[in-house]
Amino acid sequence: MRERHEAADPASMSPVGAPGLPDAPEGLVLLDLPDHDSVVVEHRERAERLVERADLLVWVLDPQKYADAALHERYLRPLAGHADVMVLVLNQVDRLAPADAAACLADVRRLAREDGLGDVPVLGVSARTGAGLAELRELLADAVRRREAATARRTADVRAVARDVLAACGDDLPDRASRTAQAELHRALEAAAGVDTVVDAVRASALKRARAATGWPVTRWLGRLRPDPLRRLRLDGPDRDPDLVRSSLPSQAPAVAAQARVAVRGFVRTVTQGAPEAWARAVDQRAADAVASLPDALDRAVVATRLSAARPPRWWRAVDVVQWVLLGVAVLGLLWLGVLAALGYLQLPRPGTPTWHGIPVPTGLLVAGVVAGLLLALVARGLAGLGARRRARVARSRLRDAVASVADERVRLPVGEELAALSTCRASAAIAAS
């Protein structure tokens, strides 16, 4: 794309600034700026901005205003260093006698030298007679040629540098890391976070709580003597703030920590395959910084994960009520038998004992209450085992999501930022080199 800016500040309109000039050089763009002495502040500010960007400044002067102080003090003198891209045009010379026109042109040259412009070109032109327009067109054409040559040279330089940059960026990298490397990274971080230990604790805690709620009331108190696995790891309880609370998970074994570091390096090697060495080192450094903060991040992720159910299952309450009813039946039978035994021991008359299918009712109540309670406890234990395994699966899924979030935040995101910068550099270099 070729864009040229030739600015004219005419005191009156001339064919040089008219659109559609028939013999204008190709690529020429003329911008007719507002008068430098305009009373509108916006016009003066616009002219000052465009003057700084023009390739050739054509100052069109009137014979009556060419010595205006505002023109010389505000524009010509500050732009004395740009005299090689300036032209002073004295317009309407046809209205002057030849001697007066020559005198005005000489005076314009004198003022230009006093402004520090040296031998800046000064032309006398006439829109009516066409005097001086050929010289002005040649100056415009020469400015266009200089701009095209400079632009072509800079374009060639930019393309050469862009090709070097593109070659230094290496080959295109895959959009995503291989699933194998990503899965290995997640497995290693799960081991480092102690996911298996936590899942086992979730299963054991669910079983303990289920047995405490549905077991045989006579023996369920024994389960309370054993500590809750989740509470022992400080992973259960209300209002756990991961920024303040740390778990009591055992420290990582050296082999597990080393496996996590190896997995991170393997992931980095996979996603940087084919990248320039400098970029690969930058990615590796970002990953190394991330590895140092992984243990704390993983621990906070585990603490923040909800592991236990929000409320116990409804069937626990139902089984608990039935267990206490069965225990009550057994106690009733036991008391009944105790009363009968006491009366017999004291040799007092005993009331008749009812039977059911030949079995004394007190004995039947005691045996039925105890046996039914034990059987119900066994059935509830089986159901509790199924529920504990389900709770463990849910906990494992949540922990994996939490570990994956840590992997994304601490490893994949920093690595992705470096690779995105490389892709942007490669794309920009390809556009510049084309």
C-alpha positions in Angstrom: 0.0 0.0 0.0 1.4 3.3 -1.0 0.4 6.4 0.9 1.8 9.9 0.3 1.1 13.2 2.2 1.8 16.4 0.3 0.4 19.3 2.3 -0.6 22.7 0.9 -1.7 25.7 2.9 -3.1 27.9 0.2 -4.2 31.5 0.6 -6.4 30.8 -2.4 -7.3 27.7 -4.3 -5.2 26.6 -7.3 -5.2 23.7 -9.8 -2.3 22.2 -7.8 -4.6 21.4 -5.0 -7.6 20.5 -7.1 -8.8 16.8 -7.1 -8.3 14.8 -10.2 -5.3 16.7 -11.5 -4.8 15.2 -15.0 -1.1 14.9 -15.0 -0.5 14.4 -11.3 2.2 11.7 -10.5 0.8 8.3 -9.5 0.7 7.8 -5.8 0.4 11.5 -5.1 -2.0 12.5 -2.3 -2.7 16.2 -1.8 -4.0 17.5 1.5 -5.4 21.0 1.6 -4.9 22.2 5.1 -6.8 25.0 6.8 -5.3 28.5 6.7 -2.5 29.0 9.2 -4.1 32.2 10.4 -7.6 30.7 10.8 -9.5 32.1 13.7 -10.9 28.7 14.4 -8.6 27.0 17.0 -9.5 23.5 15.7 -8.3 24.4 12.2 -4.9 25.6 13.5 -4.5 22.5 15.6 -5.4 20.2 12.6 -2.9 22.0 10.4 -0.1 21.7 13.0 -0.7 17.9 13.4 -0.7 17.3 9.6 2.3 19.5 9.0 4.4 17.1 11.1 3.4 14.1 8.9 3.7 15.6 5.4 6.4 14.4 3.0 6.5 17.8 1.1 5.2 21.1 2.6 3.9 23.5 -0.1 3.3 26.8 1.5 1.0 28.8 -0.8 1.4 32.5 -0.1 -0.5 35.6 -1.2 1.4 38.7 -2.2 -0.5 40.6 0.5 0.2 38.1 3.3 3.5 36.4 2.6 5.3 38.5 5.4 2.6 37.6 8.0 4.3 37.2 11.4 2.2 34.2 12.4 3.3 32.3 9.4 7.0 32.9 10.0 7.1 32.6 13.8 4.7 29.7 14.3 5.6 27.5 11.3 8.5 28.4 9.1 11.1 29.1 11.8 10.3 26.1 13.9 10.5 23.9 10.7 13.8 25.3 9.6 15.4 21.9 9.9 12.9 20.5 7.3 13.8 23.0 4.6 14.7 20.1 2.2 11.0 19.0 2.1 9.5 22.5 1.8 8.5 24.7 -1.1 7.3 28.3 -0.9 4.8 29.2 -3.6 3.8 32.8 -4.2 0.4 32.7 -5.8 -1.5 35.2 -8.0 1.7 36.6 -9.6 -0.4 37.4 -12.6 -1.9 40.3 -10.6 1.6 41.9 -10.2 3.7 43.7 -12.7 6.8 41.6 -13.7 9.0 43.9 -11.7 6.8 43.8 -8.6 6.5 40.0 -8.9 10.3 39.7 -9.1 10.7 42.0 -6.0 8.1 39.9 -4.0 9.9 36.7 -4.9 13.2 38.1 -3.8 11.7 39.4 -0.6 10.2 35.9 0.1 13.7 34.3 -0.4 15.2 36.9 2.0 12.6 36.1 4.6 13.1 32.4 4.1 16.8 32.8 4.7 16.1 34.9 7.9 13.9 32.1 9.1 16.7 29.6 8.7 15.3 27.9 5.6 18.4 28.6 3.4 17.9 28.2 -0.3 14.4 26.7 -0.1 12.7 26.6 -3.5 10.5 29.7 -4.1 8.2 29.7 -7.0 5.8 32.2 -8.5 2.7 30.7 -9.9 -0.6 31.7 -11.4 -3.8 29.7 -11.5 -5.1 31.8 -14.4 -2.1 31.9 -16.7 -0.4 28.6 -15.5 2.9 30.3 -14.8 5.2 28.2 -12.6 2.9 25.2 -12.5 5.2 23.0 -14.5 8.0 23.5 -12.0 5.6 22.9 -9.1 4.4 19.6 -10.7 8.0 18.5 -11.1 8.7 19.2 -7.4 5.7 17.1 -6.5 6.7 14.3 -8.8 10.2 14.3 -7.4 8.8 14.1 -3.8 6.7 11.1 -4.8 9.8 9.4 -6.4 11.9 10.0 -3.3 9.1 8.6 -1.1 8.6 5.5 -3.3 12.4 4.8 -3.3 12.6 5.3 0.5 9.5 3.2 1.1 10.8 0.4 -1.2 14.1 0.4 0.6 12.5 0.2 4.0 10.1 -2.4 2.8 12.9 -4.6 1.5 14.8 -4.1 4.8 11.7 -5.0 6.9 11.0 -8.1 4.8 14.6 -9.3 5.1 14.5 -8.9 8.9 11.1 -10.5 9.0 12.4 -13.6 7.2 15.3 -13.8 9.6 12.8 -13.6 12.5 10.5 -16.1 11.0 13.4 -18.6 10.5 14.5 -18.0 14.1 10.9 -18.8 15.4 11.2 -22.4 14.2 8.5 -24.6 12.9 4.9 -24.4 13.8 4.1 -26.1 17.1 1.1 -28.3 17.7 -1.9 -26.4 19.0 -2.2 -28.8 22.0 0.1 -30.9 24.0 -0.2 -34.6 23.4 -2.8 -36.3 25.5 -0.2 -38.7 26.8 2.0 -36.0 28.3 -1.0 -34.2 29.7 -2.3 -37.3 31.3 1.1 -38.2 32.7 1.3 -34.7 34.2 -2.1 -35.0 35.9 -1.2 -38.5 37.3 2.0 -37.2 38.7 0.4 -34.2 40.3 -2.4 -36.4 41.7 0.2 -38.6 43.4 2.0 -35.5 44.7 -1.3 -34.2 46.1 -2.0 -37.5 47.9 -5.2 -38.1 46.1 -5.2 -41.9 46.7 -4.6 -41.3 50.5 -7.5 -38.8 50.6 -9.8 -41.1 48.7 -9.1 -44.0 51.0 -9.8 -41.6 53.9 -13.1 -40.6 52.4 -14.1 -44.2 52.0 -13.1 -45.1 55.5 -14.8 -42.0 57.0 -18.0 -42.7 55.1 -18.0 -46.3 56.4 -17.4 -45.2 60.0 -20.2 -42.7 59.9 -22.6 -45.1 58.4 -21.8 -47.7 61.0 -22.2 -45.2 63.7 -25.6 -44.3 62.4 -26.9 -47.7 61.4 -25.0 -50.3 63.4 -26.4 -52.3 66.3 -26.8 -49.8 69.1 -25.2 -52.1 71.7 -21.9 -52.1 69.9 -21.9 -49.0 67.7 -20.2 -47.0 70.5 -17.0 -49.0 69.8 -16.7 -47.3 66.4 -16.5 -43.9 68.1 -13.3 -44.9 69.8 -11.5 -44.8 66.4 -10.7 -41.3 65.0 -12.4 -40.2 61.8 -9.8 -40.5 59.0 -10.8 -37.2 57.3 -10.7 -35.3 60.6 -7.3 -36.8 61.3 -6.1 -35.3 57.9 -7.8 -32.0 58.8 -10.0 -32.4 55.6 -13.3 -32.3 57.3 -15.1 -29.7 59.3 -17.0 -26.4 58.7 -15.5 -23.2 57.4 -12.3 -24.6 56.1 -10.3 -21.7 54.6 -7.7 -23.1 52.2 -5.6 -20.0 52.6 -5.4 -20.5 56.4 -5.8 -24.2 56.9 -3.2 -26.9 55.9 -3.9 -30.5 55.7 -2.1 -33.2 57.7 -1.3 -35.3 54.7 2.0 -37.0 55.0 5.0 -35.3 53.3 5.7 -36.3 49.8 8.1 -39.1 49.3 11.2 -38.0 47.4 10.3 -40.4 44.6 6.8 -38.9 44.3 8.2 -35.3 44.2 10.8 -36.3 41.6 8.1 -37.9 39.6 6.1 -34.7 39.6 9.1 -32.7 38.4 9.9 -35.2 35.7 6.3 -35.0 34.5 6.4 -31.2 34.3 9.7 -31.3 32.3 8.2 -34.0 30.1 5.1 -31.9 29.4 7.3 -28.9 28.6 9.5 -30.9 26.2 6.4 -32.2 24.4 4.8 -28.8 23.9 8.1 -27.0 22.9 9.2 -29.6 20.4 10.5 -27.7 17.4 10.6 -24.4 19.2 13.8 -22.2 19.1 16.2 -22.9 21.9 15.8 -19.5 23.5 12.0 -19.9 23.6 12.3 -23.4 25.0 14.6 -22.1 27.8 12.1 -19.4 28.6 9.2 -22.0 28.8 11.4 -24.3 30.9 12.2 -21.5 33.3 8.5 -20.6 33.7 7.8 -24.3 34.4 10.6 -24.5 36.9 9.2 -21.5 38.8 5.8 -23.2 38.8 7.2 -26.5 40.2 8.5 -24.6 43.3 4.9 -23.5 44.2 3.1 -26.7 43.3 3.2 -28.4 46.8 1.4 -25.5 48.5 -1.0 -25.0 45.6 -1.9 -28.7 45.6 -2.5 -28.8 49.3 -4.8 -25.7 49.1 -6.7 -27.4 46.3 -7.2 -30.6 48.4 -8.3 -28.6 51.4 -10.8 -26.5 49.3 -12.4 -29.6 47.8 -15.7 -30.8 49.4 -15.1 -34.4 50.2 -18.0 -35.5 52.5 -21.7 -35.4 51.8 -23.6 -32.3 52.8 -26.1 -34.3 54.7 -26.4 -38.0 55.7 -28.5 -40.2 53.5 -32.2 -40.5 54.6 -32.0 -44.3 54.9 -29.5 -43.9 57.8 -32.2 -42.2 59.8 -34.7 -44.9 58.9 -32.4 -47.7 59.9 -31.4 -46.0 63.1 -35.1 -45.7 64.1 -35.7 -49.4 63.3 -32.6 -50.5 65.2 -33.7 -48.7 68.4 -37.2 -50.2 68.0 -35.6 -53.7 67.7 -33.4 -53.0 70.7 -36.4 -51.9 72.7 -38.2 -55.2 71.8 -35.1 -57.2 72.9 -34.9 -55.2 76.2 -38.6 -55.8 76.8 -38.2 -59.5 76.4 -35.1 -59.5 78.6 -36.9 -57.5 81.3 -39.9 -59.9 81.1 -37.6 -62.9 81.5 -35.8 -61.2 84.4 -39.1 -60.6 86.2 -40.1 -64.2 85.7 -36.7 -65.4 87.0 -36.9 -63.1 90.0 -40.3 -64.5 90.9 -39.1 -68.0 90.6 -36.1 -67.3 92.7 -38.3 -65.8 95.4 -40.7 -68.8 95.1 -43.5 -66.5 94.4 -46.4 -67.4 92.2 -45.7 -66.6 88.6 -48.3 -65.6 86.1 -48.7 -67.7 83.1 -46.3 -67.1 80.2 -47.9 -66.8 76.8 -46.4 -68.7 74.0 -46.3 -68.4 70.2 -45.9 -71.6 68.2 -44.5 -73.2 71.4 -42.0 -70.5 72.0 -42.4 -68.3 75.1 -43.1 -64.8 74.1 -40.5 -63.1 76.3 -37.8 -65.4 74.9 -39.1 -64.8 71.4 -39.0 -61.0 71.9 -35.4 -61.1 73.2 -34.1 -63.4 70.5 -36.0 -61.7 67.7 -34.9 -58.2 68.7 -31.2 -59.2 69.0 -31.1 -61.3 65.8 -33.1 -58.8 63.7 -30.8 -56.0 64.9 -27.7 -57.9 64.0 -29.0 -58.8 60.6 -30.1 -55.3 59.9 -26.7 -54.1 61.0 -25.1 -56.5 58.5 -27.4 -55.4 55.7 -26.7 -51.7 56.5 -23.0 -52.4 56.5 -23.2 -53.7 53.0 -25.2 -50.7 51.8 -22.8 -48.4 53.6 -19.9 -50.1 51.7 -21.7 -49.3 48.4 -22.3 -45.7 49.5 -18.7 -45.3 50.7 -17.4 -46.5 47.4 -19.7 -44.1 45.6 -18.6 -41.2 47.9 -15.0 -42.2 47.2 -15.6 -42.0 43.4 -17.2 -38.6 43.7 -14.3 -37.4 45.9 -11.7 -38.7 43.4 -13.5 -36.9 40.5 -13.5 -33.7 42.5 -9.9 -34.0 43.5 -8.9 -34.7 39.9 -10.7 -31.6 38.8 -8.9 -29.6 41.5 -5.5 -31.0 40.6 -6.2 -30.3 36.9 -7.0 -26.7 37.8 -3.7 -26.4 39.6 -1.9 -27.9 36.6 -3.6 -25.4 34.3 -2.9 -22.4 36.5 0.7 -23.3 37.5 2.0 -25.2 34.5 -0.2 -25.1 31.4 -1.1 -21.3 31.6 2.5 -20.0 32.1 3.7 -22.4 29.3 0.8 -21.4 27.1 1.6 -17.7 27.5 5.2 -18.2 26.3 4.0 -20.4 23.4 1.3 -17.8 22.5 3.9 -15.1 22.4 6.0 -17.3 20.1 3.0 -17.9 17.8 2.2 -14.2 17.7 5.8 -13.5 16.8 5.8 -16.1 14.1 2.5 -14.9 12.6 3.6 -11.2 12.7 6.9 -12.1 11.0 5.1 -14.2 8.4 2.9 -11.2 7.6 5.8 -8.8 7.4 7.9 -11.2 5.2 5.1 -11.7 2.7 
